[in-house]
Amino acid sequence: MKEQELEQAEARLREEFNRWAQAGRGEEMAEEHAAIAAGMLAQMTFAPNDKILDIGCGAGWLCGILADKVPQGQVVGMDVADEMVRRARHRYADRVNLMFISAGAGDIPWDDNFFNHAVSVESAYYWPHPPQALVEILRVLQPGGTLRLLINLYKENVYSHPWREKLGVPTHLLSGDEWCELLEQAGFHHTRHARVPDLRPVPAGHQSKWFRTAEELANFRRQGALLVYGEKPSPL
């Protein structure tokens, strides 16, 4: 994508997710994504002084959990939507090891080789240009640092595909293998992908904008979220 196209796409994302923030949807994400996030976190090992970047942090719900796991470290939540960041800063104003910045994934305002971990929950398929974002994430990770992308909208889960017509911004629909290929092209190694199921029961008679029936939601959750993993190579 050309620079002007990227700027326009990012501005459209900012506008859309500022609307989400004003509608309170940032706070809703904690409940909607808690189950799959817990599955991701169960696979991670933290040191007390680790430094973690959360890309597309929304109102900061996951950052609060991560900050508890690295009491002597630092968690940085980053979101393209200014209003999401404002709400996150207000909610976590008393947390000394947690801060929030407004930026897009394609241009991370941070030093090289800083973070031990980078995570992104339900954000990567919105990035205007994933290859550029992944190169930026690799840059700010320390050698040996890890990236985990948790994604509900992906090719293998057909029950998520109708979302694309209902969302107000463009999205990328990729498979697990295609995401791993993008990570490898950016310079990550030891890439892999797996599923994180959502085992919550589905309320009888469920209907929503996203799922017309309880059966559709149950099938979607049974497929699970896609968890994509990669590591930054260490010097030889």
Phi, psi and omega in degrees: 000144176286158184302319180295320178295321178296317180297319180293319180295320179292321178296322178293319176298314181300316180297315182295315184279342167294322175297317177303316182298314181296334178274000179083012184285338176299318179289331180293337185297331179302316180286320185291327187246005184300319185294314182286326177296321178297321177297321176293313183297329180295340180266000185254149176242130184242143167261150184303334183254018178297154176244127189232137175249128175250111185264122186079050190284347182060225181277007169093013186300317181288326179301321178298320177294315181296322181297327177293333183276345181230067188299332177259006182256210181213138174241131177242119174263134184230134178213148181286339185268118181300321183291325174300314181296318179300315181293321179296317179299320179294317184293323186246032184299336184266003183268113187285338182256024184221131176217162184228141179227152178259116180193158175269158184295338182279355181208084186273119184278070182211162182289157174296151168055043186257314190268145172278326183224145167232136178228155175209121181249117175056044180229325193299327183284354174269342185303130181303322182219085184308320179303317179294318179299318181293324175297319179295317179297317178301320181300317186274353176277146171290154170307131185088354179290158187240150174238135173230123175252126178248121195224126176265338180259102181208164191301318187292336180261090185295339182288347177267345187301322180298343178303326189299330179279344185257344179279151185273003181222158178295153178224162175254130178249101184236160175271170175301316179296322180291322175296317179299322178297320177296319178298317181294320178296329179284342179119000176286156172228178185053037182286150176197165175219153181210180178247145173242104184287154174252106188267009179295143176291152180260128179298137178299139178076014182301135171216142179203178175300328188266330182224124185285334183222163175298326180295320178299315180296319179297318179294319177300311181295326180295325177296324179084166175277151176274126177248115182252134187231143172205159180236148172278126182300145174269150178300146178287000000 
